[in-house]
Amino acid sequence: MTSKVVRVNVRPRFDHDDDPVVDVNIIYDGKYEQLNPAGLLRVRSEVVSKAWRQVEDDLGFPLVHFIAKSDIGRRDPATV
């Protein structure tokens, strides 16, 4: 990924089936077109791999979202 990561927010929750999941929102400074698909897959697989290795602290399956800072407008990246 050639864009700069501004913030990573991690929030555990339960999905519609009441299964534990973890929302991982990666906010980056740049446009969607600037993302490198190979880099995205590497980051996503690394997050999933680390989550699965920490079985004793299993909060749920990670759902990774990449969000451009320009898409959140004036909102604080910590609140996304």
C-alpha positions as a Markdown table, in Angstrom:
| # | Residue | x | y | z |
|---|---|---|---|---|
| 1 | Met | 0.0 | 0.0 | 0.0 |
| 2 | Thr | 1.5 | 3.3 | -1.0 |
| 3 | Ser | -0.9 | 5.4 | 1.2 |
| 4 | Lys | -0.1 | 6.3 | 4.7 |
| 5 | Val | -2.1 | 4.5 | 7.5 |
| 6 | Val | -3.7 | 7.2 | 9.7 |
| 7 | Arg | -5.4 | 5.1 | 12.2 |
| 8 | Val | -6.4 | 1.5 | 13.0 |
| 9 | Asn | -9.6 | 1.0 | 15.0 |
| 10 | Val | -10.4 | -2.4 | 16.5 |
| 11 | Arg | -13.8 | -3.0 | 17.9 |
| 12 | Pro | -15.2 | -6.4 | 19.1 |
| 13 | Arg | -18.9 | -7.0 | 18.6 |
| 14 | Phe | -21.4 | -9.7 | 17.7 |
| 15 | Asp | -22.8 | -10.3 | 14.2 |
| 16 | His | -26.4 | -11.0 | 13.2 |
| 17 | Asp | -26.0 | -14.7 | 14.2 |
| 18 | Asp | -24.7 | -13.6 | 17.7 |
| 19 | Asp | -21.2 | -14.9 | 16.8 |
| 20 | Pro | -18.2 | -12.8 | 18.0 |
| 21 | Val | -16.4 | -10.7 | 15.4 |
| 22 | Val | -13.9 | -8.0 | 15.5 |
| 23 | Asp | -14.2 | -5.0 | 13.2 |
| 24 | Val | -10.7 | -3.8 | 12.1 |
| 25 | Asn | -11.0 | -0.4 | 10.4 |
| 26 | Ile | -7.8 | 0.7 | 8.7 |
| 27 | Ile | -8.1 | 4.4 | 7.8 |
| 28 | Tyr | -5.5 | 5.6 | 5.3 |
| 29 | Asp | -4.6 | 8.9 | 3.7 |
| 30 | Gly | -5.1 | 8.6 | 0.0 |
| 31 | Lys | -7.7 | 7.6 | -2.6 |
| 32 | Tyr | -9.0 | 4.1 | -3.2 |
| 33 | Glu | -7.2 | 4.0 | -6.5 |
| 34 | Gln | -3.9 | 4.4 | -4.7 |
| 35 | Leu | -4.2 | 1.1 | -2.9 |
| 36 | Asn | -2.0 | -1.8 | -4.1 |
| 37 | Pro | -4.1 | -5.0 | -4.3 |
| 38 | Ala | -1.2 | -7.2 | -3.4 |
| 39 | Gly | -0.5 | -5.0 | -0.4 |
| 40 | Leu | -4.1 | -5.1 | 0.7 |
| 41 | Leu | -4.1 | -8.9 | 0.6 |
| 42 | Arg | -0.9 | -9.1 | 2.6 |
| 43 | Val | -2.2 | -6.7 | 5.3 |
| 44 | Arg | -5.5 | -8.6 | 5.5 |
| 45 | Ser | -3.9 | -12.0 | 5.7 |
| 46 | Glu | -1.5 | -10.8 | 8.4 |
| 47 | Val | -4.3 | -9.4 | 10.5 |
| 48 | Val | -6.3 | -12.7 | 10.2 |
| 49 | Ser | -3.2 | -14.8 | 10.9 |
| 50 | Lys | -2.4 | -12.8 | 14.1 |
| 51 | Ala | -6.0 | -13.1 | 15.3 |
| 52 | Trp | -6.1 | -16.8 | 14.9 |
| 53 | Arg | -2.8 | -17.3 | 16.7 |
| 54 | Gln | -4.1 | -15.6 | 19.8 |
| 55 | Val | -6.6 | -18.3 | 20.6 |
| 56 | Glu | -6.6 | -17.6 | 24.4 |
| 57 | Asp | -7.7 | -14.0 | 23.7 |
| 58 | Asp | -10.1 | -15.0 | 20.9 |
| 59 | Leu | -12.5 | -12.1 | 20.5 |
| 60 | Gly | -13.9 | -13.3 | 17.2 |
| 61 | Phe | -13.2 | -13.5 | 13.5 |
| 62 | Pro | -11.6 | -10.2 | 12.2 |
| 63 | Leu | -13.5 | -8.3 | 9.6 |
| 64 | Val | -11.0 | -6.0 | 7.9 |
| 65 | His | -12.2 | -2.7 | 6.3 |
| 66 | Phe | -10.0 | -0.2 | 4.4 |
| 67 | Ile | -11.4 | 3.3 | 4.6 |
| 68 | Ala | -10.0 | 6.3 | 2.8 |
| 69 | Lys | -9.6 | 9.4 | 5.0 |
| 70 | Ser | -11.2 | 11.4 | 2.2 |
| 71 | Asp | -14.4 | 9.2 | 2.6 |
| 72 | Ile | -14.9 | 10.1 | 6.2 |
| 73 | Gly | -14.9 | 13.9 | 5.6 |
| 74 | Arg | -14.3 | 15.9 | 8.8 |
| 75 | Arg | -15.0 | 13.1 | 11.2 |
| 76 | Asp | -12.4 | 12.1 | 13.6 |
| 77 | Pro | -10.6 | 8.8 | 12.3 |
| 78 | Ala | -10.9 | 7.5 | 15.9 |
| 79 | Thr | -14.6 | 7.4 | 15.7 |
| 80 | Val | -14.8 | 5.4 | 12.4 |
